[in-house]
């Protein structure tokens, strides 16, 4: 949850991946160029829940152009659609434990006000969390599978209360009334313990455990550090959590609920992102963020020994989910040149079966590129990592234009895996450097905090140095470099054009913050728990008005002289449409070429395929016009 605080202004993009093995590099050759429509024939998939009989897996897919819920046979075969929304994104959550009902969520046009629904046995839809302007989230099943837990802000928009729902009647009772502004991290299988956190600073938070029976709360965190609850054990005797207390990187610890004592479980040379138990508790799986790629480790909980994963499909492994019996697990696998696919792995036969085939049939994988992790020295000597995409047609004799791509956050991270935006641009002859500027996660506490209260300065200067790095590559034309980003990355685009007006030749701003004063004054109510930490990270609009204006591009838009395209969702609750409206109006006063695209049915991130096609088609046209003159 603490890391999520730094991702408040992050685009809803492809999730981080778990790197197992790289695909072989294609031979150097000119690549065939594909229009965005052919790229977007690739299907996005996600989520995984086994049915009670373990014959099907519930997941979501945007095969029809918008996300809906599907079920696919574990033995393989055609997936069947279970929902058919044509307007709003629908995301699969879980099968019910003993029958064909299932849970899913849906918001309205990207406003992030998700309700939790159940599809009944007769096919009817029932809203478990009815009401206006509320947000709800599933928090897991009880150990006996007779109930499930949900947290919702219906009582008070700023705080989430926890409810226990009966699986049969849907009757519910509140088991935690949130009066302290905590974020809900998880509920124990027996429903007697709730893990809660509260951000204190950029990388500092409280982690507490609440007893439902005694209505008492005890502190788990013991210092000024980052703490994140990851999972309760199946007997509800302990809680796993990660922390970087006393170190640069997070390690895994176990908190004993009876004694209140904590002990280390697992360490790595990088951040341990999370660790969780399988359904019966037979296995524990750990994910490690290792240099923009994640490593997955599986342990037998009885012996404590690692379980070999050698027979899993090669590529990036992510989103592991276990079957009720623990005989199988579902997982997603992708690679730089291969989109994410759902697999099921059988522990008895050690066989993995692919259940989806998502890459566009129009694309030849040999026309895509393998990414490369690179580093360059910034203005002060700090090493800045990034993911580099080199076009196949780029040579010293045929130099290509380039793009510095900036992720959201501020604390996001550019990672390995299939990234259609980077691949699309590289396919059309643009070198892309997906930069992990200072302030990015995954490189230790010091690097993560290196951008605090420095927005518009040091992190931006890393992007300027990224241009210099690109210009040093023998196949890049250093006189034709754009900057591009979404959300906080969009802020970096606007900041670059305003504060370093000669550094880049064009900018692509995708729902970026332009006015920190307005943004911080209008944060969604469900972010209330992180308000203090957000103010510490960026600034307090009540006491630091001048400083926030100084770092807000809209107040310096008269300095913008380079072409700009701005793309915005009308229903964005994080970066209001007014942010983009104002920037576009101010820049147009300069006589600078500005294109502006607004999607009426999107929020903070574009989930509908028709809008993704329109957005990236316009981006390519804009870049070609201004970088290929």
C-alpha positions in Angstrom: 0.0 0.0 0.0 2.8 2.4 0.8 4.3 1.9 -2.7 0.8 2.6 -4.1 1.0 6.1 -2.5 3.7 7.0 -4.9 1.6 5.7 -7.8 -1.3 8.1 -7.3 -0.5 9.7 -10.6 0.3 6.6 -12.5 -1.3 5.6 -15.8 -3.3 2.3 -15.9 -0.8 0.6 -18.1 0.5 -2.9 -18.5 1.4 -4.4 -15.1 4.9 -5.2 -14.0 6.3 -8.6 -15.0 8.3 -11.5 -13.5 11.4 -12.2 -15.6 12.4 -15.8 -16.0 14.2 -16.0 -19.4 14.7 -13.7 -22.4 13.4 -14.6 -25.8 16.2 -15.0 -28.4 17.0 -11.8 -30.3 15.8 -11.6 -33.9 18.3 -11.2 -36.7 19.1 -7.6 -37.7 17.0 -6.7 -40.6 14.5 -4.1 -41.8 11.2 -4.7 -40.1 7.7 -4.6 -41.6 5.7 -1.7 -40.2 2.3 -2.3 -38.8 -0.6 0.2 -38.3 -1.8 0.6 -34.8 -5.0 -1.3 -35.6 -2.9 -4.4 -36.2 -1.0 -3.9 -33.0 -4.2 -3.5 -31.1 -5.6 -6.8 -32.4 -3.5 -8.2 -29.6 -5.9 -9.2 -26.7 -5.2 -8.1 -23.1 -6.0 -10.6 -20.4 -5.7 -10.8 -16.7 -7.0 -12.2 -13.4 -7.3 -15.9 -12.5 -9.6 -17.8 -10.3 -10.2 -21.6 -10.3 -13.7 -22.9 -10.2 -14.6 -25.2 -7.2 -14.2 -28.3 -9.4 -11.0 -26.9 -10.9 -12.3 -27.4 -14.4 -12.4 -23.7 -15.4 -10.5 -20.5 -14.8 -12.2 -17.2 -14.5 -10.4 -14.3 -16.1 -10.9 -11.0 -18.0 -10.2 -10.2 -21.6 -10.7 -7.3 -24.0 -11.2 -9.5 -27.0 -14.4 -7.5 -28.0 -12.6 -4.2 -27.6 -13.7 -3.7 -24.0 -12.9 -5.7 -20.9 -15.3 -8.5 -19.9 -15.4 -11.7 -17.8 -14.6 -15.1 -19.4 -14.2 -18.7 -18.3 -11.8 -21.1 -20.0 -11.4 -24.8 -19.5 -8.3 -25.9 -17.6 -7.8 -28.7 -20.1 -7.7 -26.0 -22.9 -10.3 -24.9 -25.4 -12.4 -21.9 -26.3 -13.1 -19.4 -23.6 -16.8 -18.5 -23.1 -17.9 -14.9 -22.3 -19.8 -14.5 -19.0 -20.4 -10.7 -19.3 -21.1 -8.6 -22.3 -20.6 -5.0 -21.4 -20.2 -2.6 -24.3 -19.7 0.5 -22.3 -17.9 0.0 -19.0 -14.8 -2.0 -18.1 -15.6 -5.2 -16.3 -13.0 -7.1 -14.3 -13.1 -10.7 -13.1 -12.5 -11.2 -9.3 -13.4 -14.8 -8.2 -15.6 -17.8 -8.6 -17.7 -18.6 -5.6 -16.3 -21.5 -3.6 -19.0 -24.1 -4.2 -21.1 -23.1 -7.2 -21.1 -21.2 -10.5 -21.6 -17.7 -9.2 -18.8 -15.3 -9.6 -17.7 -11.8 -8.4 -16.6 -9.0 -10.6 -16.2 -5.2 -10.5 -17.1 -2.4 -12.8 -16.8 1.4 -12.7 -18.6 4.0 -14.9 -16.5 5.4 -17.8 -13.2 5.3 -15.9 -14.3 7.2 -12.8 -12.8 4.5 -10.5 -16.0 4.2 -8.4 -16.0 0.4 -8.6 -18.9 -1.6 -7.3 -18.7 -5.3 -6.5 -21.2 -7.5 -8.3 -22.2 -11.1 -8.2 -23.5 -13.0 -11.2 -26.2 -15.2 -9.9 -26.9 -18.8 -10.9 -29.7 -17.7 -13.2 -27.4 -15.2 -15.0 -28.8 -12.1 -13.3 -26.5 -9.4 -11.9 -26.7 -8.3 -8.3 -24.9 -5.2 -7.0 -23.4 -6.1 -3.6 -22.4 -2.5 -3.0 -25.2 -0.2 -4.3 -25.1 3.5 -3.8 -23.8 6.7 -5.3 -20.2 7.9 -5.3 -18.9 4.9 -3.4 -15.9 2.7 -4.1 -15.7 -0.9 -3.1 -13.0 -3.7 -3.2 -13.0 -7.4 -2.6 -10.8 -8.4 0.4 -10.8 -12.2 0.2 -12.8 -15.3 1.3 -13.0 -16.6 4.8 -11.1 -19.8 5.5 -14.3 -21.9 5.7 -15.6 -20.3 2.5 -18.9 -19.4 4.1 -18.2 -15.6 3.9 -16.2 -13.1 2.0 -14.8 -9.6 3.0 -15.3 -6.3 1.3 -14.2 -2.8 2.2 -16.2 0.2 1.0 -16.3 4.0 1.7 -20.1 4.3 1.5 -20.3 5.5 5.1 -17.6 8.1 4.8 -16.0 8.9 1.4 -12.6 9.4 3.0 -12.4 6.1 4.9 -13.0 2.4 4.1 -14.9 0.2 6.5 -14.7 -3.6 6.4 -17.7 -5.9 6.0 -18.3 -9.6 6.3 -20.8 -10.9 3.7 -22.6 -14.3 3.9 -22.0 -16.3 0.7 -25.6 -17.5 0.7 -27.8 -14.6 1.7 -25.4 -11.7 1.1 -26.3 -10.5 4.5 -23.5 -8.4 5.9 -22.1 -7.0 9.1 -19.4 -4.3 9.6 -16.4 -5.8 11.3 -14.2 -2.7 11.3 -15.3 0.9 11.4 -12.5 3.0 10.1 -12.0 6.0 12.4 -8.3 6.4 12.1 -7.8 7.0 8.3 -6.2 3.6 7.7 -5.9 1.7 4.5 -7.1 -1.9 4.6 -4.3 -4.3 3.7 -6.0 -7.6 4.4 -8.3 -9.8 6.5 -7.3 -13.1 8.1 -9.1 -16.2 7.0 -10.9 -16.6 10.3 -12.0 -12.9 10.1 -10.6 -12.1 13.5 -7.7 -9.9 12.3 -7.3 -7.0 9.9 -4.0 -5.6 8.7 -4.1 -1.8 8.3 -1.6 0.8 7.2 -1.3 4.6 7.2 1.2 6.6 5.2 3.3 8.9 7.2 5.8 10.1 4.6 7.1 9.3 1.1 8.6 6.0 2.2 7.4 5.8 5.8 4.2 4.3 7.1 2.5 2.7 10.1 1.5 -1.0 9.9 -0.9 -2.1 12.6 -3.0 -5.2 13.3 -6.6 -4.9 14.5 -8.4 -7.5 16.6 -12.0 -7.7 15.5 -13.1 -9.5 18.7 -11.3 -7.2 21.2 -11.5 -4.1 19.0 -7.9 -3.4 19.8 -5.2 -2.2 17.5 -1.5 -3.0 17.9 1.5 -1.5 16.2 3.7 -3.8 14.0 5.9 -1.2 12.5 8.8 -0.2 14.7 10.7 2.5 12.9 10.7 5.1 10.1 10.5 2.8 7.2 8.2 1.2 4.6 6.0 -1.7 5.8 3.5 -3.6 3.6 1.3 -6.5 4.7 1.3 -9.3 2.1 -0.6 -12.3 3.5 -2.0 -14.1 6.5 -1.2 -17.8 6.9 -4.2 -20.2 6.3 -4.5 -20.9 10.1 -4.7 -17.1 10.9 -1.7 -17.4 13.3 0.7 -15.0 11.6 1.0 -12.2 9.1 3.7 -11.9 6.4 4.9 -8.3 5.7 7.8 -6.6 3.9 9.9 -3.8 5.3 13.1 -1.9 4.4 13.7 -0.9 8.1 17.5 -0.6 8.5 18.2 -1.4 4.8 18.0 -0.1 1.3 15.7 -3.0 0.1 12.7 -4.6 1.5 12.9 -8.1 3.1 10.1 -10.5 4.2 9.2 -10.8 7.9 6.6 -12.8 9.8 4.5 -11.4 12.7 3.1 -13.8 15.3 -0.4 -12.7 16.1 -0.4 -14.4 19.5 2.9 -13.2 20.8 3.4 -10.0 18.8 6.9 -11.0 17.9 8.4 -10.6 14.4 11.2 -12.5 12.6 12.8 -12.4 9.2 11.7 -15.0 6.7 13.5 -14.1 3.5 16.0 -11.6 2.1 17.2 -10.7 -1.3 19.6 -8.2 -2.9 16.7 -6.4 -4.4 13.2 -5.5 -3.2 10.9 -8.4 -2.2 7.6 -7.2 -3.6 5.3 -9.7 -2.0 4.9 -13.2 -0.7 1.7 -15.2 -0.3 0.5 -18.7 0.6 -1.3 -21.1 -1.6 -4.9 -22.1 -0.8 -4.1 -25.0 1.5 -0.9 -23.5 2.8 1.3 -26.1 1.1 3.2 -23.5 -0.9 4.5 -20.0 -0.4 5.4 -17.9 -3.4 7.7 -14.8 -3.4 8.2 -12.1 -6.0 11.4 -10.2 -6.2 11.9 -7.0 -8.2 15.3 -7.6 -9.8 16.6 -4.8 -12.0 13.3 -4.0 -13.8 12.4 -7.7 -14.0 10.8 -9.8 -11.3 12.0 -13.2 -10.1 9.5 -15.7 -8.7 10.4 -18.2 -6.0 8.2 -21.1 -4.8 8.7 -22.9 -1.4 7.3 -26.0 0.2 6.1 -24.7 3.6 6.6 -28.0 5.4 10.2 -28.5 4.4 11.0 -24.9 3.7 12.8 -26.0 0.6 12.5 -24.3 -2.8 10.3 -26.0 -5.4 11.8 -26.2 -8.9 10.2 -24.0 -11.5 12.4 -25.3 -14.3 9.5 -26.7 -16.4 7.5 -23.5 -16.4 7.2 -21.7 -19.7 10.1 -19.4 -20.5 9.4 -15.7 -20.3 8.0 -13.3 -17.7 6.0 -15.1 -15.1 3.3 -13.1 -13.2 0.0 -13.2 -11.3 0.2 -16.7 -9.9 -3.0 -18.1 -8.5 -3.4 -21.5 -6.9 -6.3 -24.0 -7.3 -8.4 -25.0 -4.3 -6.5 -28.3 -3.9 -3.1 -26.8 -4.7 -2.6 -29.4 -7.4 -2.5 -26.6 -10.0 -1.6 -23.0 -10.4 -2.6 -20.4 -13.0 0.0 -17.9 -14.2 0.6 -15.4 -16.9 3.7 -15.4 -19.1 4.9 -12.8 -21.5 8.2 -11.6 -23.0 9.5 -8.5 -24.7 8.2 -9.8 -28.1 5.3 -11.9 -26.8 2.1 -10.6 -25.2 0.8 -12.0 -21.9 -0.9 -15.4 -22.0 -2.7 -17.5 -19.4 -1.2 -20.9 -18.5 -2.2 -23.6 -16.0 0.5 -25.7 -14.4 -0.2 -29.1 -13.0 2.2 -30.0 -10.1 1.5 -33.8 -10.6 2.4 -34.0 -14.2 4.8 -30.9 -14.2 3.0 -29.8 -17.4 2.1 -26.3 -18.3 -0.9 -25.8 -20.7 -1.4 -22.5 -22.5 -5.1 -21.4 -22.4 -5.0 -18.2 -24.4 -3.4 -17.0 -27.7 -3.3 -13.2 -27.4 -0.7 -11.8 -29.8 -2.2 -10.2 -32.9 -2.2 -12.6 -35.8 -1.2 -9.7 -38.0 2.2 -9.4 -36.2 5.4 -11.3 -37.0 7.4 -11.6 -33.7 10.5 -11.2 -35.7 9.4 -7.6 -36.5 9.4 -6.8 -32.8 12.4 -5.9 -30.7 14.0 -7.3 -27.5 14.4 -4.7 -24.8 17.7 -4.0 -23.1 18.4 -2.7 -19.6 20.8 0.2 -19.8 22.3 2.8 -17.4 23.8 6.3 -17.9 25.3 8.9 -15.6 23.1 11.9 -14.9 24.1 15.5 -14.3 25.4 14.7 -10.7 26.9 11.3 -11.5 23.9 9.3 -10.3 23.4 6.2 -12.4 20.0 6.2 -14.0 18.5 2.9 -15.3 16.1 2.5 -18.2 14.7 0.0 -20.7 15.9 0.6 -24.3 14.1 -0.4 -27.5 16.3 -0.2 -30.6 14.4 -0.3 -33.9 15.5 -3.1 -36.2 16.1 -0.7 -39.1 18.4 1.6 -37.0 22.0 1.7 -38.1 24.8 4.3 -38.0 24.1 4.9 -41.7 20.3 5.2 -41.1 19.9 7.0 -37.9 16.5 7.2 -36.3 14.7 9.8 -34.1 14.1 8.9 -30.4 11.7 9.2 -27.5 12.4 9.5 -23.8 9.4 7.8 -22.3 8.5 8.6 -18.6 6.4 6.3 -16.4 3.8 7.4 -13.9 4.0 7.5 -10.2 6.0 9.5 -9.1 7.3 6.1 -7.8 6.5 3.8 -10.7 9.0 1.8 -12.6 9.7 0.9 -16.2 10.0 -2.9 -16.5 10.7 -5.6 -19.0 7.9 -7.4 -20.7 5.5 -6.8 -23.6 4.8 -3.1 -23.9 2.7 -2.4 -27.0 3.3 1.4 -27.0 7.1 1.0 -27.0 7.0 -1.8 -29.6 4.6 0.1 -31.8 6.9 3.2 -31.8 10.1 1.1 -32.3 8.4 -0.7 -35.2 7.9 2.7 -36.8 11.5 3.6 -36.5 11.7 5.4 -33.1 14.4 4.5 -30.5 12.6 4.4 -27.2 14.2 4.8 -23.8 11.8 4.0 -21.0 13.5 5.8 -18.2 13.6 5.1 -14.5 14.5 8.6 -13.3 15.3 9.2 -9.6 12.3 8.6 -7.5 11.4 5.3 -9.3 10.8 2.2 -7.2 12.9 -0.9 -7.4 16.4 0.6 -6.9 16.5 1.0 -3.1 15.2 3.5 -0.6 17.7 6.2 -1.3 17.0 6.3 -5.0 13.3 6.1 -4.3 13.3 9.2 -2.1 15.8 11.2 -4.3 13.0 13.1 -6.0 11.2 14.3 -2.8 10.2 18.0 -3.1 12.4 18.2 -6.2 9.7 17.7 -8.9 10.4 19.8 -12.0 14.1 19.8 -11.2 16.4 16.8 -10.5 14.0 14.1 -11.9 13.4 16.2 -14.9 17.1 16.8 -15.3 17.5 13.0 -15.5 15.2 13.1 -18.5 17.3 15.8 -20.1 20.4 13.6 -19.6 18.5 10.7 -21.1 18.3 12.7 -24.3 22.1 13.2 -24.2 22.5 9.4 -23.7 20.3 8.7 -26.7 22.2 11.1 -28.8 25.4 9.3 -27.9 24.1 6.1 -29.5 25.5 5.6 -33.0 22.1 4.8 -34.6 20.2 7.8 -33.0 19.7 11.2 -34.6 20.3 13.4 -31.5 18.7 16.4 -33.2 15.2 14.7 -33.2 14.2 13.6 -29.7 10.8 13.8 -28.1 9.6 13.3 -24.6 6.5 11.3 -23.8 4.7 10.1 -20.7 1.4 9.4 -19.0 0.0 10.7 -15.6 3.1 11.8 -13.6 5.0 11.0 -16.7 2.7 13.5 -18.5 3.7 16.1 -15.9 7.3 15.5 -16.8 6.5 16.1 -20.4 4.8 19.5 -19.7 7.6 20.4 -17.2 10.3 19.6 -19.8 8.7 21.8 -22.4 8.2 24.7 -19.9 11.3 24.5 -17.7 13.8 23.2 -20.3 12.2 24.5 -23.5 15.2 23.7 -25.7 15.8 20.2 -24.4 13.3 18.3 -26.5 11.8 18.7 -30.0 8.2 17.7 -29.2 6.1 16.5 -26.3 3.4 13.8 -25.9 1.4 14.5 -22.7 -1.0 11.8 -21.7 -3.3 13.0 -18.9 -0.4 14.7 -17.1 -0.6 17.0 -14.0 0.0 20.6 -15.0 -1.2 22.5 -11.9 -0.1 20.9 -8.6 -2.2 23.4 -6.6 -5.4 22.3 -8.2 -4.5 18.6 -8.2 -3.6 18.5 -4.5 -6.7 20.5 -3.6 -8.9 18.1 -5.5 -7.5 14.7 -4.6 -10.2 12.0 -4.6 -11.7 11.5 -1.2 -10.6 7.8 -1.0 -6.9 9.1 -1.0 -7.4 10.8 2.3 -5.2 8.4 4.2 -2.3 9.4 2.0 -2.9 13.2 2.0 -0.2 14.0 4.6 2.4 11.9 2.8 1.4 13.3 -0.6 1.9 16.8 0.8 5.3 15.8 2.2 6.3 14.4 -1.2 5.1 17.2 -3.4 4.0 20.2 -1.3 1.2 21.5 0.8 -1.2 23.8 -1.2 -2.3 25.6 2.0 1.2 26.7 3.0 3.5 26.3 0.0 1.4 27.9 -2.8 4.4 29.8 -4.3 6.6 26.7 -4.4 3.8 24.6 -6.0 3.2 27.2 -8.7 6.9 27.3 -9.4 6.9 23.6 -10.2 3.5 23.6 -12.1 4.0 23.9 -15.9 0.7 25.7 -16.5 2.0 28.8 -14.8 5.1 28.8 -17.1 3.3 27.8 -20.3 4.5 31.0 -22.0 7.9 29.4 -22.2 6.7 26.4 -24.2 7.9 26.7 -27.8 7.9 23.1 -29.0 5.0 21.1 -30.6 2.7 19.4 -28.1 0.0 16.8 -28.2 -2.3 16.3 -25.1 -4.6 13.3 -24.6 -7.1 13.2 -21.7 -9.9 11.2 -20.3 -13.0 13.2 -19.5 -13.8 11.2 -16.3 -10.3 11.2 -14.8 -10.6 11.5 -11.0 -6.9 11.9 -10.4 -5.8 14.4 -13.0 -8.9 16.5 -13.8 -9.7 17.4 -17.4 -9.3 21.1 -16.4 -5.5 20.4 -16.0 -5.2 19.6 -19.7 -7.7 22.2 -20.8 -5.7 25.0 -19.2 -2.4 23.8 -20.5 -3.7 23.6 -24.1 -5.3 27.0 -23.9 -2.1 28.6 -22.5 0.3 27.0 -25.0 -2.0 27.9 -28.0 -1.5 31.6 -27.0 2.2 31.1 -27.9 1.3 30.2 -31.5 2.8 26.7 -30.9 1.3 23.7 -32.6 -1.0 21.9 -30.1 -3.2 18.9 -30.7 -5.8 18.0 -28.0 -7.8 14.7 -27.8 -10.4 14.0 -25.1 -12.1 10.7 -24.6 -15.6 11.1 -23.1 -15.7 7.5 -21.8 -12.3 7.1 -20.2 -10.7 8.0 -16.9 -7.1 7.8 -15.7 -5.9 5.4 -18.4 -7.5 4.2 -21.6 -9.0 0.7 -21.3 -11.1 0.7 -24.4 -9.4 -0.6 -27.5 -11.0 2.0 -29.8 -9.5 4.8 -27.7 -6.1 3.1 -27.6 -6.1 2.9 -31.4 -7.2 6.5 -31.7 -4.6 7.7 -29.1 -1.5 6.0 -30.5 -2.5 6.6 -34.1 -2.6 10.3 -33.3 0.7 10.1 -31.4 2.5 8.4 -34.3 1.1 11.0 -36.8 2.2 13.8 -34.5 5.7 12.4 -34.0 6.1 11.8 -37.8 5.0 15.3 -38.5 7.4 17.0 -36.1 10.4 14.7 -35.9 10.6 13.6 -39.6 10.5 16.9 -41.4 
